């Protein structure tokens, strides 16, 4: 059947069962599923600490076919998912369903475990590196579910995703299971994506390389939600966990795009007292944030909050009084990690508060402006951030669809060409974020406003921004690079792109090779 | 049928259905009940704020027979439960099941609402004032369920207690539903008992008399858990919400008991680095805490944490470095309210972390020592804190059974006589806390150690405390006051005393008059 943006969605797939087609960004009604709360118990004096994964697995009631979860705050330095899945293999477990909030190059060993039958399925918000390629080549026996940061807590809370054992990487933990992310050699800052696991999983295991004296406070996740603590040598490679610094681009094209994006924000009328903002850690996004900061300082504007993946740049804006607080679901660099541990106005938040559309009110809904990237954008403003224009998986849904839906002003920034291909296309090969939630595309050759937002267009024209129609930008790009080749979309479905409300906005089909 | 401490428990009662008899303090296995998670949704730009209860009730889908909840941090100053139930009456609602975490004199209007059929049942941890008397006289159509502070989050989490609409008194709230308890004219400090409601109720309504600018941070309860905000004139009477100061007793008998209790702690061997402690706000308990503080200062002992209802005295100990942190589920006085708002080591906690035995590990289990009161204690060390020795309800289970079960050393302090009646009896008229969880009774005429704890007895004898057998204390009391009159226990069951694990430890029978 075709969904609301005209994508063909199968009625059901192996692993996921029946699928609900995307109905529109704000149309999907909450669904809930009966669930039996896990049976937990805390006898006084009981021991939670295990000195190895072997001991832990001997104690855990984990069976083949179970669902296990991991979070990705350790990013490309994560050793936890690999070591736990290797231990599971050693214990003879098979057919595990894996919910890993983000998949990086470091997770390449999972491919062999899929082939061996240890891992049967994967849910994730991002796919980078060898696993992404393996998914595209159809290595997984069932389609991989690509969810958003807000979609996952929704699925956990409504009973759709039931995790048997959650493994939480804990850069610091005490013997009772109080854990934080901002201390220790594997410090990664916020543990926000794991908060839903701590709330809902049958058994919660903190994996730590830094057992500290009780009581560890204030906890990111408190002891009443953590069943076991397992001590390991190392959670991973600090170089992959946080980058030392996040640099602002010096590329003149990116700087031009950034300056235009900042001007769009200024012209929108939203840049005033209480302004709230999210931007990514990419070079152009950071540069745009710097221009926004300059405008705020010049006009003495005190913002409300900055949200999302937090960088040193946002920490600096907080410290200069440009925001009242930071809401941090993921800390991108060392300075953010440090700030989270010491600045009371730098708040750790869970993914539910961040972006769950079926909560009582998530913070993305309070965003004035968000700056986002794209691998493709089409004439309906639908955005692709999951595959390249060749249809091969290499990206992340992440918080893209969430923030786009929530923010008053959603800006997509992109070079007109990407890998020599036009960024603007007739129809994105993989829709991740629906066009109805995107307000404006900013390129180095002009900005295009979604026709649904005429008022914004008028403001941008009035502010003398280089406003073009989106098909003009497409023509400009094609003049330089030629029209893109038609990509075959006939392979088997290898991934489902789940919209934040649980409907399917698109599928990814396999490629050979 | 008879339960594990020999109490006759009916197989079922109206309202509560089948009852599970108490099996022993650590024997009750976790039970869970299938539940359908509530359907929630947060469209961006949606309004949560209502300017009156009338407007709110027009919008709420609240029906006769529903379950509504309230928390008791406003104590005897609370106007919220009364105004909401009055509004419900005005809207024609009937047969409401009320879960109010503590019931005070101020809640007397509930009696008329019971008679009128608006309120059908009550769950609470405490019954003071006219409602207590009304329960004993059988005014409620079904037995009132008396739960512990840890039992309630257990029941909410396991699906046993399903709340349709939770009303959370919010001394400060923003338009998005972020709330805190330590600000405003109705400041009450911690909102910890309401955290489970925020997690599990179908609809969560913040009732506030202090709407502050967004974003209010850090929140006690964040906006993703709050569906509606209703602005009212006043949450209640500040004089009833917090007492200005909590005074240490000057009564020489109470001081003697307090000194003995402190000596018991000292002799127990637990008063060392990392010592953790809870005590009530009663005069003797506070005095004991002062003696403990003096011992810690003298011996340069740095404790771990103090827990529970927090008083200025505990705040003082924190500030003098005698504890690393305070875990605050309820703030008893103005100084505690202030400290919660400004001291990072003074942490607000929910009732689940405080005391839920069917969580992954609650903080009462980490207590070294707790000092508790009693209206009666029997030769098996079972304690009554719910009724007087006449069987009339006038007290609270509260955290008594929770902390007694969790702490390594549970001390009950009491004058040998209470209202001219011996405090030590053959058999308490209403068992609240099982004797197996009580270590020692401290009176002004000597201390009695539970025979199950021979090691403690030897330590106390060695420390030259006035150690007696509990029946000796009973005889001493009876020599002064005479043997207590036998109280008739043949009336209808008017209340169930639920142990923290969900089993029934005793029932309260009605009295005439």
Interface residues (C-beta under 8 A of the other chain):
Chain A: X26 X29 X30 X31 X32 X33 X34 X35 X36 X37 X38 X39 X40 X41 X42 X43 X44 X45 X46 X48 X157 X158 X159 X176 X177 X199 X204 X213 X214 X215 X217 X218 X222 X223 X224 X225 X226 X227 X274 X304 X305 X324 X325 X344 X345 X347 X349 X352 X353 X356 X357 X358 X359 X360 X361 X362 X363 X364 X365 X366 X405 X406 X408
Chain B: X26 X29 X30 X31 X32 X33 X34 X35 X36 X37 X38 X39 X40 X41 X42 X43 X44 X45 X46 X48 X157 X158 X159 X176 X177 X199 X204 X213 X214 X215 X217 X218 X222 X223 X224 X225 X226 X227 X274 X304 X305 X324 X325 X344 X345 X347 X349 X352 X353 X356 X357 X358 X359 X360 X361 X362 X363 X364 X365 X366 X405 X406 X408
